[in-house]
Amino acid sequence: MLKNMDYVHAVYVHKSFSKAAEKLYISQPALSATIKRVEEEIGLPIFDRSSNPIQLTQAGKYYIESIESIMNIENKMRSYFNRLLDNNRGTINVGAASFYCTYILPTIIQEFKVEYPDYTVNLLEANADELMKCLHSGIVDIVIDVEKKGIPRAFDSLIWSKENLLLAVPSSYDINNQLKKYRLTFDDIASGNYLNKKHPKVDVRMFKNENFLLLKQGNDMYERSLNICKNADFTPKVTIYLDQMLTAYNIARKGKGIAFVRAGVTRYLETTNELYFYKINDENAYQNIMLYYKKTDPLSTVGMDFITFLNNKEHDKTS
């Protein structure tokens, strides 16, 4: 009754014999016959075919719960054996958002390879939700992402760096003329001069009548941006919701809206006079960048060496 569990699970997921058959690359009659054999072996129906879409019977619910437990065990086994193989091969799989994969990690990995020529680092670019799923399933060994609340107990983490969020405002906006004592240039940010206490933080409510560019829901920056605006007693007028911070930054440069950006982005981009930057007077404008890994599956030697290298690079940058 278990050898065809993938077929049963596909019908459950797609709530349709025809859609499941299409995904499995078999004919619908062949799939129906396979499911029928499983039901005959159990002695009870798994699916209630009278409903649309089809639903599980009581026996079917128990069957699906059971095979999903088996599938999870199988995934853990595969993940464990892959880690053993990767450890022997000197390979580590690292997941991060587009910004890190494009600007920060390539140089770090190059330098890591110089120190550890026998090691290989594979990069996976994905959004925050997908990264954690990849970590859970064992596709990646380490995730670099902003600090999250309520991470699964199976994950462990440590702080890699700290980061400031700023407002990037098109320099063509009239509001900049009212805020001369607050506004900062690209070079102020890139040089770190903006951290000097002589540069005051702006009250975000000054921008309540302007158009904003926000990242989509599910991204940490989305939550932080809304909380910052909420604490300033207004709901932002959003022109566009975007997937990546860099896209929001570049659209802001074209004068299409105000973006929340990481201060660190200026270390990797060309100088521009098309934006002014503002320090934000809100606790949500500070965030920790974390290294996440699975507590239940100890990191390989290459994984530990890579984390040590990352921490040393961050120490060198801030010392």
N, C-alpha and C positions, 0 to 999 in steps of 0.2 A: 504493500500500500504506500510505501515511501518512495519507490523508484520513479514514480511519476509526479512527485510532489511539486516540481517546477511548473508542470502543466496546470495543476490545480491552482497554484498560487497565481499564475498569470491570469486565469479566468477571474479569480478573486480581485486582483488589482484593477483589471480593465472592466470588470462588471459586464463582460460580454464575451461570448464564445467566438464571435467573428473577429473582434478586435484582438483578442488573445491569440487566435490562430494566425492572424496577420503578423503579429510581433514574433511569434514562434516559428514562422515560415513553414507552417504545415496547413493542410486543408482543415476546414471546419468540421467535416464529418469525421476525420481521423482524430481530431481533438475531442469531439463529443464522445466517440467510442472509448477513448482512453480514460476520460473522466468517469464514464459509465462503469468501466471495469474496476476502477478504484472504489466507487460506491458499492458495487456488488461485493467486493472483498470486505468492505467495512460492514455491509449489511444495512446501511442507512444512506439516505441521500445527503450530499454535501451542499448542493445548491437548490434553492427554491426557484424553479424555472417559471413559475406562474407570475412572478413579479417582474416589473420592468423599471430599472435595470434589475438583473437577477440578484438575489440576496442569499446569504448563508443561512442554512438551517442551524439548529442547536448543535447537531453533530459536526456541521461544517465549521462553526466557530471554534470548536475544540480542535478540529483538525488543523485549521490555519494557525492557531496559537501554538500548537505542537510543532508544526513544520517550521514556523518562524524561529522558534527556539533552536531547532536543529540548524537552520540556516545561519543564525548568529554564531553558534559554536563553530560551524564550518568557516565562517569569515574570520573568526578569531584565530583558528588554526592556520588559515592561509596567511593572515597577517603576521603571525608568530614565525612561521617558516620563511616568509619573505624577509623578515628582519634578520633572521639568522643568515640567510643567503647574502643580504646586503652587508651585514657585518663582515662576512668573509670576503666580500668583494670591496669593502671600504666605501659603501655608498650610503648617502643620507638624502632623504626626500623632504624638501622644505616647501611649505605653502605660505603665500602672502598675497596681499592686495597688489593691484597694478602698480601703484606708486613705488612700493618696495622692490618689486620685480624689475621695474624699468630703471630706477635711478640709484637705489642703495645697494641691493644685494649683488648685482653683477661684479662690481668692483671688489666687494668684500670676498666673494667667492674666488675671484682671480687671485687675491692676496692669500687666501686660505690654501689654494692649490700650490702656491709657491712654497709655503711652509709644510704642507702635507701632500706631496706630489702623487701619492698612491691613493688618495681619497677622491671620490666623485660626489658632487652635490647636484641634485636634480631640483629644478624649480617648478612649482605649480602655481599659476596665477588664478585666483578666484575671488568671489565676494565673501564677506564675513560668514554668512550662513553656510555656504558651500565648504569653506575651509574647515569649519568645525566638524562637518559631516565626513570630510576626507580624513581628518585626524581620528575620528571615532572608528572609521572603517579600516584604518591602517594604510590608506593610500599615501599619506604623508606621515613623517615621524615628528616634525616640528612645525608649528604654525606661529607666524609673527603677526600680531594683531593688537588692536587697542584693548585695554582692560575691559572685561565684561563682568556683569553681575550674574551671580547664580550659575557659574560654569559647572558642568557635571562633575561629580566627585571622582570620576575615573580620570579626570585631567589634573595635571599639576602645572604650575606656572611660576615664573619669576619675572621681575621687572627688568627690562632691557634698557629702556631710556624713558625720558619724560619729554612731553611735547606741548607747545602752546598753540592754541587756535587763534586765528586773527580774522578780521573782516577784510576782504579784498574788494575795494570799491572803485569802479571806473573813474579815472581822473577827470572825465568830462562832466561828472555829476555835480550840480550846483551845491549840494550838501557839503562838499569838501571845503567850500569857501567859508562856511560857518564853523568849521572844525579845524582851523589851521593849527591850533596848539596840540591837537591830538594826532594829526595825520603823519604818517611815516612813509618814507620812500622804500623802494625795493632794496637799495643798498643799506638802509638802516636795518632791515630785517636780515639780509644775507650776512652782514658783518657781525650780527649779534648786538649791535648798538641799541636796538629797541628794548633790550632787557634792562637798561639803565633806568632807575627810578625817576629820573628827570622827565621821562616820557610818560604822561598820564594815560590812564585807561578811559575809554569812552563809554558812555551810557548808551547801550544799543537802541534804546527807545528813540534816539535821535534819527534812526533810519526807518522808523515804522511806516513811513509813507512811500518808501522805495520798493523796487522789485527785487526779489531774491531768487537765487539759483540754489536749490537744495538737492542733496543726494536722496535717493529713493529709500523708502521704508525698508528696514532690515539692516541698514548701514548705521554704525555707531554715530557717524557724523550727523545723520538725520535726527536721531534722538537728541543729541547735544544741541544742535541748532534750534530745534523746537523748544527745548528747555530754556535756552538762553533768551529766546524771544518771549516765552511765557513769563519768565522772571522779570522781563521788562514791560510786562502788561500789554502785549500786543501779539496778534497772529500775523505771521509774515505773509505778504502777497507774493506767491510763488509763480514765477514765469515758466520755469522748466524744472522737472525732476530728472536727475541724472544718475548714472551708475558709478561714475568715477570722479574723484575730487579734481584730477588734472583737467578733465573735460570742463568742469565748472569754472576752474581757474581761467582757462583759455577763452571761454565764452564771456566771462567777466571782463577780460582784456579787450574784447570787442564792444564793450559798453552795453551788454545785454542784461545786466543784473549784478547784484552783490553776492559774493560767494564766501562761505566759511572755508578757510584753508589752513593747512598746517604751516607753521613758520618755517619748518625745515625744507619746504619745497623750494625756497629761494636759493638754497645751496646748489641746486642741480639745474636751474633754468637760467636763461639769458636775462640780463637786466632789462627792465621795461619801465617806461614812464607813463604807461597807459593805466596804471593802477596806483591808488594810495592804500595803505594798510593801517589798520587800527587795532590797538590792544583792547581786549574786551574785559569789562568789569563784571565778571561772573565766574563762579567756581567751575562751571562746566567748560570753561575755556582752557582747562588744563587736563591732560590725560597721560596715563602711563601706557607705554608700548610694552607688550608682554611677549614672552616666549612660552608657548603652550606645548605640552607633550603629555603622553598618557602615563599616568601613575601606575597603572596595572601592567604595563609592558615597559620594563626598564630600557632606557636608550642604549644603543650600541656604543662601542668605543668611539667610532667616528662621530656619532651624535653628540656625545659628551665633549669631544674635542672641538666640534663646531660651535657649541654653546660657549665654551671657554673662550674661543677665538672671538666670537661676537661680543662678549662682555669686555674683552681686552680692547677691542676696537672702539667701543663706546667710551671706555675709560680714557683712552688716548685722545679722543675727540673733545672730551670735556675737561681734561686736566691741563 
